[in-house]
Amino acid sequence: MTPFQPSRADGRSDRQVVYALFAEVPPDTTVGHDAIEAALDEGVDAVIDRKRVYEAVGKARKTLLKERRRYAVAVPGVGYRVIRADEHRVVAMERQDRAAREVRTGLAIVNGTRLEELDPANRRLHLAYQQVLAHLVGWVASVRQRQDDIDEALASIDRRVARLEGDGG
């Protein structure tokens, strides 16, 4: 098989196979690893391992989000669950928090560099990059604080409305 030859007789890629699985299930449904492996195994001679499943799911999730406005999250040891619309914001914020931690780790690595071991040109680049990362960390933190403030304001409004409705209007 050449790199440009389809691996299945029907011409579908692993991404398309997994996307089809996820696209057919309602939100809050979990598709197990075994079901994904079985679907990927159909019509191919290659061994389907977890790495291939993870890669196919990663690509399929992007298509699922774009085409169906749905997203699937990992359920450790089980498979992937297509989340409900009311979970999208929470999952997005978790991803945002993870990204913020990665940027802070990057800054810590840059801050921990032995500058005396760098030649002058690399030291200048390094210090410039350090400033960029420091600004990025601060910006991400301020955006998150604004999000938290907005969430608290909305929660406060919800509490007031609930109190007013409880008092009979």
DSSP file (Angstrom, degrees, kcal/mol; ACC not computed):
  #  RESIDUE AA STRUCTURE BP1 BP2  ACC     N-H-->O    O-->H-N    N-H-->O    O-->H-N    TCO  KAPPA ALPHA  PHI   PSI    X-CA   Y-CA   Z-CA
    1    1 A M              0   0    0      0, 0.0     6,-0.1     0, 0.0     0, 0.0   0.000 360.0 360.0 360.0 130.7    0.0    0.0    0.0
    2    2 A T    >   -     0   0    0      1,-0.1     3,-1.8     4,-0.1     0, 0.0  -0.489 360.0-104.0 -84.9 162.3    1.3    3.4   -0.9
    3    3 A P  T 3  S+     0   0    0      0, 0.0    -1,-0.1     0, 0.0     0, 0.0   0.744 121.6  48.0 -59.5 -22.4    0.9    6.4    1.5
    4    4 A F  T 3  S+     0   0    0      2,-0.1     0, 0.0     0, 0.0     0, 0.0   0.316  88.9 100.6-102.6   8.2   -1.9    7.8   -0.8
    5    5 A Q  S <  S-     0   0    0     -3,-1.8     2,-0.0     1,-0.0     6,-0.0  -0.793  80.0-113.3 -94.2 132.4   -3.8    4.5   -1.2
    6    6 A P        -     0   0    0      0, 0.0     7,-0.1     0, 0.0     6,-0.1  -0.348  14.1-144.9 -64.0 145.2   -6.9    4.1    1.0
    7    7 A S  S    S+     0   0    0      5,-0.2     2,-0.3     4,-0.1    38,-0.3   0.639  81.5  59.4 -86.1 -14.2   -6.6    1.4    3.6
    8    8 A R  S >  S-     0   0    0      4,-0.3     3,-1.4     1,-0.1    36,-0.1  -0.862  82.6-127.1-114.8 150.3  -10.3    0.4    3.3
    9    9 A A  T 3  S+     0   0    0     34,-0.4    -1,-0.1    -2,-0.3    34,-0.1   0.844 113.1  54.2 -61.4 -33.6  -12.1   -0.8    0.2
   10   10 A D  T 3  S-     0   0    0      2,-0.1    -1,-0.3    33,-0.1    33,-0.0   0.526 112.3-122.3 -81.1  -3.1  -14.8    1.9    0.8
   11   11 A G    <   +     0   0    0     -3,-1.4     2,-0.2     1,-0.3    -2,-0.1   0.445  61.3 144.0  82.5   0.2  -12.0    4.5    0.8
   12   12 A R        -     0   0    0     -6,-0.1    -4,-0.3     1,-0.1    -1,-0.3  -0.468  42.7-135.0 -76.9 145.0  -12.9    5.9    4.3
   13   13 A S     >  -     0   0    0     -2,-0.2     4,-2.1    -7,-0.1     5,-0.2  -0.407  29.3-102.8 -86.0 169.2  -10.1    7.0    6.6
   14   14 A D  H  > S+     0   0    0      1,-0.2     4,-2.5     2,-0.2     5,-0.3   0.901 124.1  55.5 -58.0 -41.1   -9.8    6.2   10.3
   15   15 A R  H  > S+     0   0    0      1,-0.2     4,-2.7     2,-0.2    -1,-0.2   0.920 107.7  47.9 -58.4 -45.3  -11.1    9.7   11.1
   16   16 A Q  H  > S+     0   0    0      2,-0.2     4,-2.2     1,-0.2    -1,-0.2   0.872 110.4  51.8 -66.2 -37.1  -14.2    9.1    8.9
   17   17 A V  H  X S+     0   0    0     -4,-2.1     4,-1.5     2,-0.2    -2,-0.2   0.944 114.6  41.5 -64.4 -48.0  -14.9    5.8   10.5
   18   18 A V  H  X S+     0   0    0     -4,-2.5     4,-2.4     1,-0.2     5,-0.2   0.899 112.2  55.4 -69.2 -39.9  -14.8    7.1   14.0
   19   19 A Y  H  X S+     0   0    0     -4,-2.7     4,-3.0    -5,-0.3     5,-0.2   0.923 105.3  53.1 -56.7 -44.2  -16.6   10.3   13.1
   20   20 A A  H  X S+     0   0    0     -4,-2.2     4,-1.0     1,-0.2    -1,-0.2   0.879 108.4  50.9 -60.2 -38.2  -19.5    8.1   11.7
   21   21 A L  H  < S+     0   0    0     -4,-1.5     3,-0.5     1,-0.2     4,-0.4   0.953 115.8  40.0 -62.2 -50.0  -19.6    6.3   15.1
   22   22 A F  H >< S+     0   0    0     -4,-2.4     3,-1.0     1,-0.2    -2,-0.2   0.852 109.6  59.7 -69.7 -35.7  -19.8    9.5   17.1
   23   23 A A  H 3< S+     0   0    0     -4,-3.0    -1,-0.2     1,-0.2    -2,-0.2   0.752 103.0  53.4 -67.2 -23.8  -22.2   11.3   14.7
   24   24 A E  T 3< S+     0   0    0     -4,-1.0    -1,-0.2    -3,-0.5    -2,-0.2   0.582  94.2  81.4 -89.2 -10.5  -24.9    8.7   15.1
   25   25 A V  S <  S-     0   0    0     -3,-1.0     3,-0.1    -4,-0.4     4,-0.1  -0.720  78.3-118.5-100.9 147.3  -25.1    8.7   18.9
   26   26 A P    >   -     0   0    0      0, 0.0     3,-0.9     0, 0.0    56,-0.2  -0.371  47.5 -78.8 -74.0 160.7  -27.1   11.1   21.0
   27   27 A P  T 3  S+     0   0    0      0, 0.0    56,-0.2     0, 0.0    57,-0.1  -0.200 117.2  35.5 -55.7 151.6  -25.3   13.3   23.5
   28   28 A D  T 3  S+     0   0    0     54,-4.0     2,-0.4     1,-0.3    55,-0.2   0.617  88.5 128.9  75.9  16.8  -24.4   11.7   26.8
   29   29 A T  E <   -A   82   0A   0     -3,-0.9    53,-2.6    53,-0.5     2,-0.5  -0.860  50.4-143.8-102.2 136.2  -23.6    8.4   25.0
   30   30 A T  E     -A   81   0A   0     -2,-0.4     2,-0.6    51,-0.3    51,-0.3  -0.862   4.8-157.4-101.1 130.9  -20.4    6.6   25.6
   31   31 A V  E     -A   80   0A   0     49,-3.6    49,-2.5    -2,-0.5    47,-0.1  -0.939  24.2-133.2-105.5 117.4  -18.7    4.8   22.7
   32   32 A G  E  >  -A   79   0A   0     -2,-0.6     4,-2.1    47,-0.2    47,-0.3  -0.234  15.0-116.6 -73.3 157.1  -16.3    2.2   24.1
   33   33 A H  H  > S+     0   0    0     45,-2.8     4,-3.0     1,-0.2     5,-0.2   0.890 116.6  55.9 -55.7 -40.4  -12.8    1.5   23.1
   34   34 A D  H  > S+     0   0    0     44,-0.4     4,-2.6     1,-0.2    -1,-0.2   0.901 107.1  48.4 -61.9 -41.4  -13.8   -2.0   21.9
   35   35 A A  H  > S+     0   0    0      2,-0.2     4,-2.2     1,-0.2    -1,-0.2   0.890 113.3  47.6 -65.5 -39.4  -16.5   -0.5   19.6
   36   36 A I  H  X S+     0   0    0     -4,-2.1     4,-2.6     2,-0.2     5,-0.2   0.938 112.8  48.1 -67.2 -46.2  -14.1    2.0   18.2
   37   37 A E  H  X S+     0   0    0     -4,-3.0     4,-2.2     1,-0.2    -2,-0.2   0.911 111.6  50.6 -59.9 -43.1  -11.4   -0.7   17.6
   38   38 A A  H  X S+     0   0    0     -4,-2.6     4,-1.3    -5,-0.2    -1,-0.2   0.909 111.4  47.8 -62.8 -42.2  -14.0   -3.0   16.0
   39   39 A A  H  < S+     0   0    0     -4,-2.2     3,-0.2     1,-0.2    -1,-0.2   0.905 114.5  45.9 -65.2 -40.9  -15.2   -0.3   13.6
   40   40 A L  H  < S+     0   0    0     -4,-2.6    -1,-0.2     1,-0.2    -2,-0.2   0.822 110.0  55.5 -70.0 -30.6  -11.6    0.6   12.7
   41   41 A D  H >< S+     0   0    0     -4,-2.2     3,-1.7    -5,-0.2     2,-0.3   0.763  82.9 104.4 -72.8 -26.3  -10.7   -3.0   12.2
   42   42 A E  T 3< S+     0   0    0     -4,-1.3     3,-0.1     1,-0.3    -3,-0.0  -0.404  94.5   1.1 -65.2 119.6  -13.5   -3.6    9.7
   43   43 A G  T 3  S+     0   0    0     -2,-0.3   -34,-0.4     1,-0.2     2,-0.3   0.567 109.3 100.7  84.5   9.7  -12.1   -3.8    6.2
   44   44 A V    <   -     0   0    0     -3,-1.7    -1,-0.2     2,-0.1   -36,-0.1  -0.937  57.9-152.4-126.7 153.0   -8.4   -3.4    7.0
   45   45 A D        +     0   0    0     -2,-0.3    -1,-0.1   -38,-0.3    -4,-0.1   0.664  68.8  97.4 -91.1 -19.1   -5.6   -5.9    7.3
   46   46 A A  S    S-     0   0    0    -39,-0.1     2,-0.4     1,-0.1    -2,-0.1  -0.251  83.4-102.9 -72.4 157.4   -3.6   -3.9    9.8
   47   47 A V        -     0   0    0      1,-0.0     2,-0.8     0, 0.0    -1,-0.1  -0.663  30.2-140.6 -78.7 131.5   -3.6   -4.4   13.5
   48   48 A I        +     0   0    0     -2,-0.4     2,-0.2    -4,-0.1    -7,-0.1  -0.848  28.8 175.9 -97.2 110.9   -5.7   -1.7   15.3
   49   49 A D     >  -     0   0    0     -2,-0.8     4,-1.9     1,-0.1     3,-0.3  -0.584  46.4 -97.4-107.9 173.8   -3.9   -0.7   18.5
   50   50 A R  H  > S+     0   0    0      1,-0.2     4,-3.1     2,-0.2     5,-0.2   0.854 121.2  59.4 -60.6 -35.6   -4.8    2.0   21.1
   51   51 A K  H  > S+     0   0    0      1,-0.2     4,-2.3     2,-0.2    -1,-0.2   0.928 106.9  46.5 -59.0 -44.4   -2.4    4.5   19.5
   52   52 A R  H  > S+     0   0    0     -3,-0.3     4,-2.3     2,-0.2    -1,-0.2   0.879 112.1  51.4 -66.2 -37.3   -4.3    4.2   16.2
   53   53 A V  H  X S+     0   0    0     -4,-1.9     4,-2.8     2,-0.2     5,-0.2   0.948 110.0  49.0 -62.3 -48.8   -7.6    4.6   18.1
   54   54 A Y  H  X S+     0   0    0     -4,-3.1     4,-2.5     1,-0.2    -2,-0.2   0.902 112.5  47.9 -59.6 -42.6   -6.4    7.7   19.9
   55   55 A E  H  X S+     0   0    0     -4,-2.3     4,-1.9    -5,-0.2    -1,-0.2   0.921 113.4  47.2 -64.7 -43.8   -5.1    9.3   16.7
   56   56 A A  H  X S+     0   0    0     -4,-2.3     4,-2.7     1,-0.2    -2,-0.2   0.907 113.0  48.6 -65.2 -41.8   -8.4    8.6   14.9
   57   57 A V  H  X S+     0   0    0     -4,-2.8     4,-2.8     2,-0.2     5,-0.2   0.918 108.0  54.9 -65.0 -42.9  -10.5    9.9   17.8
   58   58 A G  H  X S+     0   0    0     -4,-2.5     4,-1.0    -5,-0.2    -1,-0.2   0.903 114.1  40.4 -57.3 -42.2   -8.4   13.1   18.0
   59   59 A K  H  X S+     0   0    0     -4,-1.9     4,-1.5     1,-0.2    -1,-0.2   0.893 114.4  52.4 -72.9 -40.2   -9.0   13.8   14.3
   60   60 A A  H  X S+     0   0    0     -4,-2.7     4,-3.1     1,-0.2    -2,-0.2   0.860 102.3  59.6 -65.9 -35.2  -12.7   12.7   14.4
   61   61 A R  H  X S+     0   0    0     -4,-2.8     4,-2.4     1,-0.2    -1,-0.2   0.889 103.6  51.4 -61.7 -37.9  -13.4   15.0   17.4
   62   62 A K  H  X S+     0   0    0     -4,-1.0     4,-2.1    -5,-0.2    -1,-0.2   0.923 113.3  44.3 -64.2 -42.8  -12.4   18.0   15.3
   63   63 A T  H  X S+     0   0    0     -4,-1.5     4,-3.4     2,-0.2     5,-0.5   0.904 111.5  53.7 -67.8 -40.9  -14.7   17.0   12.5
   64   64 A L  H  X>S+     0   0    0     -4,-3.1     4,-2.2     1,-0.2     6,-1.2   0.907 110.8  46.7 -59.3 -43.0  -17.5   16.2   14.9
   65   65 A L  H  X5S+     0   0    0     -4,-2.4     4,-0.8     4,-0.3    -1,-0.2   0.918 117.9  41.8 -65.6 -43.9  -17.2   19.7   16.4
   66   66 A K  H  <5S+     0   0    0     -4,-2.1    -2,-0.2    -5,-0.2    -1,-0.2   0.923 126.0  31.0 -70.6 -45.4  -17.1   21.4   13.1
   67   67 A E  H  <5S+     0   0    0     -4,-3.4    -3,-0.2    -5,-0.2    -2,-0.2   0.858 137.2  18.6 -85.8 -37.4  -19.8   19.3   11.3
   68   68 A R  H  <5S-     0   0    0     -4,-2.2    -3,-0.2    -5,-0.5    -2,-0.1   0.464  91.8-125.2-115.6  -5.7  -22.2   18.4   14.2
   69   69 A R  S  <<S+     0   0    0     -4,-0.8     2,-0.3    -5,-0.7    -4,-0.3   0.904  72.6 120.1  55.7  43.2  -21.3   20.9   16.9
   70   70 A R        -     0   0    0     -6,-1.2     2,-0.3    -9,-0.1    -1,-0.3  -0.873  46.6-157.5-128.4 161.3  -20.7   18.0   19.3
   71   71 A Y        -     0   0    0     12,-0.4    12,-2.8    -2,-0.3     2,-0.4  -0.992   6.5-144.7-143.0 148.4  -17.6   17.0   21.2
   72   72 A A  E     -B   82   0A   0     -2,-0.3     2,-0.3    10,-0.3    10,-0.3  -0.947  12.6-161.0-116.9 134.7  -16.4   13.8   22.7
   73   73 A V  E     -B   81   0A   0      8,-2.7     8,-2.8    -2,-0.4     2,-0.2  -0.829  28.6 -99.8-111.9 152.5  -14.4   13.5   25.9
   74   74 A A  E     -B   80   0A   0     -2,-0.3     6,-0.3     6,-0.2    -1,-0.0  -0.453  22.8-160.1 -70.0 138.5  -12.3   10.6   27.2
   75   75 A V  E >>  -B   79   0A   0      4,-3.1     3,-2.7    -2,-0.2     4,-2.0  -0.929  34.0-119.9-115.7 100.7  -13.8    8.3   29.7
   76   76 A P  T 34 S+     0   0    0      0, 0.0     4,-0.0     0, 0.0    -2,-0.0  -0.081  89.8   1.7 -50.7 130.1  -10.7    6.7   31.2
   77   77 A G  T 34 S+     0   0    0      1,-0.1   -45,-0.0     2,-0.1   -44,-0.0   0.423 131.7  59.1  76.8  -1.2  -10.6    2.9   30.8
   78   78 A V  T <4 S-     0   0    0     -3,-2.7   -45,-2.8     1,-0.3   -44,-0.4   0.721  99.5-104.4-121.7 -58.6  -14.0    3.0   28.9
   79   79 A G  E  <  -AB  32  75A   0     -4,-2.0    -4,-3.1   -47,-0.3     2,-0.4  -0.868  53.9 -37.4 164.0-130.5  -13.9    5.0   25.7
   80   80 A Y  E     -AB  31  74A   0    -49,-2.5   -49,-3.6    -2,-0.3     2,-0.5  -0.996  40.6-149.7-137.0 138.8  -15.3    8.4   24.7
   81   81 A R  E     -AB  30  73A   0     -8,-2.8    -8,-2.7    -2,-0.4     2,-0.7  -0.925  17.1-132.6-111.2 130.1  -18.6   10.2   25.7
   82   82 A V  E     -AB  29  72A   0    -53,-2.6   -54,-4.0    -2,-0.5   -53,-0.5  -0.710  36.6-136.2 -77.2 117.8  -20.3   12.6   23.4
   83   83 A I        -     0   0    0    -12,-2.8   -12,-0.4    -2,-0.7     2,-0.1  -0.353   9.3-109.5 -83.0 157.9  -21.0   15.5   25.7
   84   84 A R    >>  -     0   0    0    -57,-0.1     3,-1.7     1,-0.1     4,-0.6  -0.367  32.7-108.3 -76.0 160.3  -24.2   17.5   26.1
   85   85 A A  G >4 S+     0   0    0      1,-0.3     3,-1.1     2,-0.2     4,-0.5   0.855 118.4  60.8 -59.2 -35.8  -24.3   21.1   24.9
   86   86 A D  G 34 S+     0   0    0      1,-0.2     4,-0.3     2,-0.1    -1,-0.3   0.569 102.2  54.2 -72.4  -5.1  -24.4   22.4   28.5
   87   87 A E  G <> S+     0   0    0     -3,-1.7     4,-2.6     2,-0.1     5,-0.3   0.571  83.8  85.5 -98.7 -12.5  -21.0   20.7   29.1
   88   88 A H  H <X S+     0   0    0     -3,-1.1     4,-2.7    -4,-0.6     5,-0.2   0.907  89.6  48.2 -58.1 -45.5  -19.2   22.4   26.2
   89   89 A R  H  > S+     0   0    0     -4,-0.5     4,-2.4     2,-0.2    -1,-0.2   0.916 112.2  49.4 -63.6 -42.4  -18.3   25.5   28.2
   90   90 A V  H  > S+     0   0    0     -4,-0.3     4,-2.1     2,-0.2    -1,-0.2   0.928 113.1  46.3 -62.5 -45.5  -17.0   23.5   31.2
   91   91 A V  H  X S+     0   0    0     -4,-2.6     4,-2.2     1,-0.2    -1,-0.2   0.901 111.9  51.8 -64.3 -40.4  -14.9   21.3   28.9
   92   92 A A  H  X S+     0   0    0     -4,-2.7     4,-2.3    -5,-0.3    -1,-0.2   0.902 109.6  49.4 -62.7 -40.2  -13.5   24.3   27.1
   93   93 A M  H  X S+     0   0    0     -4,-2.4     4,-2.6     2,-0.2    -1,-0.2   0.867 108.4  53.1 -69.0 -35.3  -12.6   26.0   30.4
   94   94 A E  H  X S+     0   0    0     -4,-2.1     4,-2.2     2,-0.2    -1,-0.2   0.915 110.5  47.7 -62.8 -41.8  -10.8   22.8   31.5
   95   95 A R  H  X S+     0   0    0     -4,-2.2     4,-2.4     2,-0.2    -2,-0.2   0.896 110.8  51.8 -64.5 -39.4   -8.8   22.9   28.3
   96   96 A Q  H  X S+     0   0    0     -4,-2.3     4,-2.4     2,-0.2    -2,-0.2   0.912 109.3  49.6 -62.3 -43.6   -8.1   26.6   28.8
   97   97 A D  H  X S+     0   0    0     -4,-2.6     4,-2.3     2,-0.2    -2,-0.2   0.905 110.5  50.3 -62.7 -41.5   -6.8   25.8   32.4
   98   98 A R  H  X S+     0   0    0     -4,-2.2     4,-2.0     1,-0.2    -2,-0.2   0.911 111.0  49.0 -63.0 -42.1   -4.6   23.0   31.0
   99   99 A A  H  X S+     0   0    0     -4,-2.4     4,-2.3     2,-0.2    -2,-0.2   0.899 109.4  52.4 -64.0 -40.3   -3.2   25.4   28.4
  100  100 A A  H  X S+     0   0    0     -4,-2.4     4,-2.5     1,-0.2    -2,-0.2   0.907 108.3  51.0 -62.8 -41.5   -2.5   28.0   31.0
  101  101 A R  H  X S+     0   0    0     -4,-2.3     4,-2.4     1,-0.2    -1,-0.2   0.905 109.5  51.0 -62.2 -40.1   -0.6   25.5   33.2
  102  102 A E  H  X S+     0   0    0     -4,-2.0     4,-2.4     2,-0.2    -2,-0.2   0.902 109.9  48.9 -64.4 -41.0    1.5   24.6   30.1
  103  103 A V  H  X S+     0   0    0     -4,-2.3     4,-2.3     2,-0.2    -2,-0.2   0.913 111.4  49.9 -65.6 -41.7    2.3   28.2   29.4
  104  104 A R  H  X S+     0   0    0     -4,-2.5     4,-2.4     2,-0.2    -2,-0.2   0.897 110.6  50.4 -62.6 -38.7    3.3   28.7   33.1
  105  105 A T  H  X S+     0   0    0     -4,-2.4     4,-2.3     2,-0.2    -2,-0.2   0.911 108.5  52.4 -64.6 -41.3    5.5   25.6   32.9
  106  106 A G  H  X S+     0   0    0     -4,-2.4     4,-2.4     1,-0.2    -2,-0.2   0.913 109.7  48.7 -59.2 -42.7    7.1   27.0   29.8
  107  107 A L  H  X S+     0   0    0     -4,-2.3     4,-3.2     1,-0.2    -2,-0.2   0.907 109.1  52.9 -64.2 -41.1    7.8   30.2   31.6
  108  108 A A  H  X S+     0   0    0     -4,-2.4     4,-1.6     2,-0.2    -1,-0.2   0.900 109.9  48.9 -61.4 -39.6    9.3   28.3   34.5
  109  109 A I  H  < S+     0   0    0     -4,-2.3    -2,-0.2     2,-0.2    -1,-0.2   0.933 113.4  45.8 -64.9 -45.6   11.6   26.4   32.1
  110  110 A V  H >< S+     0   0    0     -4,-2.4     3,-1.3     1,-0.2    -2,-0.2   0.907 112.5  51.3 -64.2 -41.1   12.7   29.7   30.5
  111  111 A N  H 3< S+     0   0    0     -4,-3.2    -1,-0.2     1,-0.3    -2,-0.2   0.803 107.6  54.7 -65.3 -27.9   13.2   31.3   33.9
  112  112 A G  T 3< S+     0   0    0     -4,-1.6    -1,-0.3    -5,-0.2     2,-0.2   0.320  81.4 120.4 -89.5   8.7   15.3   28.4   35.0
  113  113 A T  S <  S-     0   0    0     -3,-1.3     2,-1.3    -4,-0.1     3,-0.1  -0.493  70.2-121.4 -76.3 141.0   17.8   28.6   32.1
  114  114 A R    >   -     0   0    0     -2,-0.2     3,-1.8     1,-0.2     4,-0.2  -0.694  27.5-170.3 -80.6  96.5   21.4   29.1   32.9
  115  115 A L  G >  S+     0   0    0     -2,-1.3     3,-2.0     1,-0.3    -1,-0.2   0.805  79.0  67.2 -61.7 -30.5   21.9   32.3   30.9
  116  116 A E  G 3  S+     0   0    0      1,-0.3    -1,-0.3    -3,-0.1    -2,-0.1   0.695  94.8  59.4 -65.5 -16.2   25.7   32.2   31.3
  117  117 A E  G <  S+     0   0    0     -3,-1.8     2,-0.3     2,-0.1    -1,-0.3   0.474  92.2  86.1 -89.7  -1.7   25.7   29.0   29.1
  118  118 A L  S <  S-     0   0    0     -3,-2.0    -3,-0.0    -4,-0.2     0, 0.0  -0.761  80.3-121.8 -99.4 144.2   24.1   30.9   26.2
  119  119 A D     >  -     0   0    0     -2,-0.3     4,-2.6     1,-0.1     5,-0.2  -0.388  40.3 -97.1 -73.3 164.1   26.1   32.9   23.6
  120  120 A P  H  > S+     0   0    0      0, 0.0     4,-2.2     0, 0.0     5,-0.2   0.857 122.8  49.4 -55.2 -41.0   25.1   36.6   23.3
  121  121 A A  H  > S+     0   0    0      1,-0.2     4,-2.1     2,-0.2     5,-0.2   0.936 114.6  44.0 -65.9 -45.6   22.7   36.1   20.4
  122  122 A N  H  > S+     0   0    0      1,-0.2     4,-2.8     2,-0.2    -1,-0.2   0.846 110.8  55.9 -67.7 -33.1   20.9   33.2   22.0
  123  123 A R  H  X S+     0   0    0     -4,-2.6     4,-2.8     2,-0.2     5,-0.2   0.921 107.6  48.5 -64.1 -43.4   20.7   35.1   25.3
  124  124 A R  H  X S+     0   0    0     -4,-2.2     4,-2.2    -5,-0.2    -2,-0.2   0.934 114.2  46.1 -61.6 -45.8   19.0   38.0   23.6
  125  125 A L  H  X S+     0   0    0     -4,-2.1     4,-2.6     1,-0.2    -2,-0.2   0.917 113.0  51.0 -60.9 -43.0   16.5   35.7   21.9
  126  126 A H  H  X S+     0   0    0     -4,-2.8     4,-2.4     1,-0.2    -2,-0.2   0.929 110.6  47.0 -61.7 -47.5   16.0   33.9   25.2
  127  127 A L  H  X S+     0   0    0     -4,-2.8     4,-1.8     2,-0.2    -1,-0.2   0.866 112.1  50.8 -65.5 -36.4   15.3   37.0   27.2
  128  128 A A  H  X S+     0   0    0     -4,-2.2     4,-2.0    -5,-0.2    -1,-0.2   0.924 111.7  47.5 -65.3 -43.6   12.9   38.3   24.5
  129  129 A Y  H  X S+     0   0    0     -4,-2.6     4,-2.8     1,-0.2    -2,-0.2   0.873 107.7  56.8 -64.7 -36.7   11.0   35.0   24.6
  130  130 A Q  H  X S+     0   0    0     -4,-2.4     4,-2.4     1,-0.2    -1,-0.2   0.909 107.3  48.3 -60.4 -42.7   11.0   35.2   28.4
  131  131 A Q  H  X S+     0   0    0     -4,-1.8     4,-2.4     2,-0.2    -2,-0.2   0.907 110.5  51.0 -64.6 -41.9    9.2   38.6   28.2
  132  132 A V  H  X S+     0   0    0     -4,-2.0     4,-2.4     1,-0.2    -2,-0.2   0.945 112.4  45.9 -61.0 -48.2    6.7   37.3   25.7
  133  133 A L  H  X S+     0   0    0     -4,-2.8     4,-2.8     1,-0.2    -1,-0.2   0.898 110.6  53.3 -63.0 -40.3    5.9   34.3   27.9
  134  134 A A  H  X S+     0   0    0     -4,-2.4     4,-2.0     1,-0.2    -1,-0.2   0.917 111.2  46.3 -61.8 -42.7    5.6   36.4   31.0
  135  135 A H  H  X S+     0   0    0     -4,-2.4     4,-2.6     2,-0.2    -1,-0.2   0.903 111.8  51.7 -64.8 -40.7    3.2   38.7   29.3
  136  136 A L  H  X S+     0   0    0     -4,-2.4     4,-2.8     2,-0.2     5,-0.2   0.914 108.3  50.9 -62.9 -43.5    1.2   35.8   28.0
  137  137 A V  H  X S+     0   0    0     -4,-2.8     4,-2.1     1,-0.2    -1,-0.2   0.928 112.8  46.7 -59.7 -45.2    0.9   34.2   31.4
  138  138 A G  H  X S+     0   0    0     -4,-2.0     4,-2.1     2,-0.2    -2,-0.2   0.898 112.6  49.2 -63.9 -41.5   -0.3   37.6   32.8
  139  139 A W  H  X S+     0   0    0     -4,-2.6     4,-2.3     2,-0.2    -2,-0.2   0.928 110.9  49.1 -64.9 -45.8   -2.8   38.0   30.0
  140  140 A V  H  X S+     0   0    0     -4,-2.8     4,-2.3     1,-0.2    -1,-0.2   0.903 111.3  50.7 -61.2 -41.7   -4.2   34.5   30.4
  141  141 A A  H  X S+     0   0    0     -4,-2.1     4,-2.2    -5,-0.2    -1,-0.2   0.898 110.5  48.8 -63.9 -40.4   -4.6   35.0   34.1
  142  142 A S  H  X S+     0   0    0     -4,-2.1     4,-2.2     2,-0.2    -2,-0.2   0.883 110.4  50.7 -69.9 -36.2   -6.5   38.3   33.6
  143  143 A V  H  X S+     0   0    0     -4,-2.3     4,-2.4     2,-0.2    -2,-0.2   0.928 111.0  49.1 -63.7 -44.1   -8.8   36.7   31.1
  144  144 A R  H  X S+     0   0    0     -4,-2.3     4,-2.6     1,-0.2    -2,-0.2   0.898 109.3  52.1 -63.4 -40.1   -9.6   33.9   33.5
  145  145 A Q  H  X S+     0   0    0     -4,-2.2     4,-2.5     2,-0.2    -1,-0.2   0.910 109.4  49.7 -62.6 -41.4  -10.2   36.3   36.3
  146  146 A R  H  X S+     0   0    0     -4,-2.2     4,-2.4     2,-0.2    -2,-0.2   0.911 110.6  50.3 -63.1 -41.2  -12.7   38.2   34.1
  147  147 A Q  H  X S+     0   0    0     -4,-2.4     4,-2.7     1,-0.2    -2,-0.2   0.930 111.2  48.5 -61.2 -44.6  -14.4   34.9   33.2
  148  148 A D  H  X S+     0   0    0     -4,-2.6     4,-2.4     1,-0.2    -2,-0.2   0.899 110.7  50.9 -62.5 -41.0  -14.7   34.0   36.9
  149  149 A D  H  X S+     0   0    0     -4,-2.5     4,-2.3     2,-0.2    -1,-0.2   0.909 111.7  47.4 -62.7 -42.4  -16.1   37.5   37.7
  150  150 A I  H  X S+     0   0    0     -4,-2.4     4,-2.6     2,-0.2     5,-0.2   0.920 111.0  51.3 -65.5 -43.6  -18.7   37.2   35.0
  151  151 A D  H  X S+     0   0    0     -4,-2.7     4,-2.4     1,-0.2    -2,-0.2   0.910 111.1  48.3 -59.4 -42.2  -19.6   33.7   36.2
  152  152 A E  H  X S+     0   0    0     -4,-2.4     4,-2.3     2,-0.2    -1,-0.2   0.900 110.5  51.0 -66.3 -40.5  -20.1   35.0   39.7
  153  153 A A  H  X S+     0   0    0     -4,-2.3     4,-2.1     2,-0.2    -2,-0.2   0.915 112.0  47.2 -62.9 -42.6  -22.2   37.9   38.5
  154  154 A L  H  X S+     0   0    0     -4,-2.6     4,-2.5     2,-0.2    -2,-0.2   0.896 111.2  51.0 -65.9 -40.0  -24.4   35.5   36.5
  155  155 A A  H  X S+     0   0    0     -4,-2.4     4,-2.3    -5,-0.2    -1,-0.2   0.895 109.0  51.9 -63.5 -39.1  -24.7   33.2   39.5
  156  156 A S  H  X S+     0   0    0     -4,-2.3     4,-2.3     2,-0.2    -2,-0.2   0.906 109.9  48.6 -63.6 -42.2  -25.7   36.1   41.7
  157  157 A I  H  X S+     0   0    0     -4,-2.1     4,-2.7     1,-0.2     5,-0.2   0.922 110.2  51.9 -63.1 -44.0  -28.4   37.1   39.2
  158  158 A D  H  X S+     0   0    0     -4,-2.5     4,-2.4     1,-0.2    -2,-0.2   0.901 109.5  49.9 -59.5 -41.4  -29.7   33.5   39.1
  159  159 A R  H  X S+     0   0    0     -4,-2.3     4,-2.3     2,-0.2    -1,-0.2   0.912 111.3  48.6 -64.4 -42.3  -29.8   33.5   43.0
  160  160 A R  H  X S+     0   0    0     -4,-2.3     4,-2.8     2,-0.2    -2,-0.2   0.926 112.0  48.4 -62.9 -45.1  -31.8   36.7   43.0
  161  161 A V  H  X S+     0   0    0     -4,-2.7     4,-2.8     1,-0.2     5,-0.2   0.923 111.1  50.6 -61.4 -44.1  -34.2   35.5   40.4
  162  162 A A  H  X S+     0   0    0     -4,-2.4     4,-2.0    -5,-0.2    -1,-0.2   0.899 111.4  48.9 -61.1 -40.7  -34.7   32.2   42.3
  163  163 A R  H  X S+     0   0    0     -4,-2.3     4,-1.7     2,-0.2    -2,-0.2   0.929 112.5  47.7 -63.8 -45.1  -35.4   34.2   45.5
  164  164 A L  H  <>S+     0   0    0     -4,-2.8     5,-2.7     1,-0.2     4,-0.2   0.910 113.0  47.5 -63.7 -41.5  -37.9   36.5   43.7
  165  165 A E  H ><5S+     0   0    0     -4,-2.8     3,-1.0     1,-0.2    -1,-0.2   0.857 110.0  54.0 -66.7 -34.3  -39.7   33.5   42.1
  166  166 A G  H 3<5S+     0   0    0     -4,-2.0    -1,-0.2     1,-0.2    -2,-0.2   0.802 104.3  55.1 -68.7 -29.3  -39.7   31.8   45.5
  167  167 A D  T 3<5S-     0   0    0     -4,-1.7    -1,-0.2    -3,-0.1    -2,-0.2   0.446 127.3 -98.9 -82.9   0.1  -41.4   34.9   47.1
  168  168 A G  T < 5       0   0    0     -3,-1.0    -3,-0.2    -4,-0.2    -2,-0.1   0.668 360.0 360.0  90.8  17.5  -44.2   34.6   44.5
  169  169 A G      <       0   0    0     -5,-2.7    -4,-0.2    -6,-0.2    -1,-0.2   0.433 360.0 360.0 108.1 360.0  -42.9   37.3   42.2
